[in-house]
């Protein structure tokens, strides 16, 4: 064992919480290492100071008095965090669904639109829907590429985490700034 590891055990030994086997290793090391022996003596001197100190109990009802002074306020963060988690989950599922479904749906729409069997207004709507599906597919591919790149690239992943943290800090700051001032007790 090295000195730094054994020095961590000194506090446990002083409190009587170090297992017997580890205590034997500590004592054997202290016997041959003058630096650790000197430090162990300091630990014991400090421990002796606390051995003679009286133990004070907090006054009765302290917790209740403190809790009574803290204003009751409903938790507002929990629903927002659940909503954010649901939104993120839906975005990921939407991306996956768009990658799987949209291309085949777009191909079917393109085939029907190319057949020119539909009347004019319906054909225009079908072509508009086809363009919308292509935009959704492109956005899904971009989202998927960003997600994949953030997993594969530590730099991009770090940037995404940094942006998320910055947005969270900004949201917390806005919450604090827009929070109404507490009513004066009087």
Secondary structure, 3 states (H helix, E strand, C coil): CCHHHHHHHHHHHHHCCCCHHHHHHHHHHHHHCHHHHHHHHHHHHHHHHHHCCCCCCCCCCHHHHHHHHCCCCCCCHHHHHHHHHHHHHHHHHHHHHHHHHHHHHHHHHHHHHHHCCCCHHHHHHHHHHHHHHHHHHHHHHHHHHHHHHHHHCHHHHHHHHHHHHHHHHHHHHHHHHHCCCCCCCC
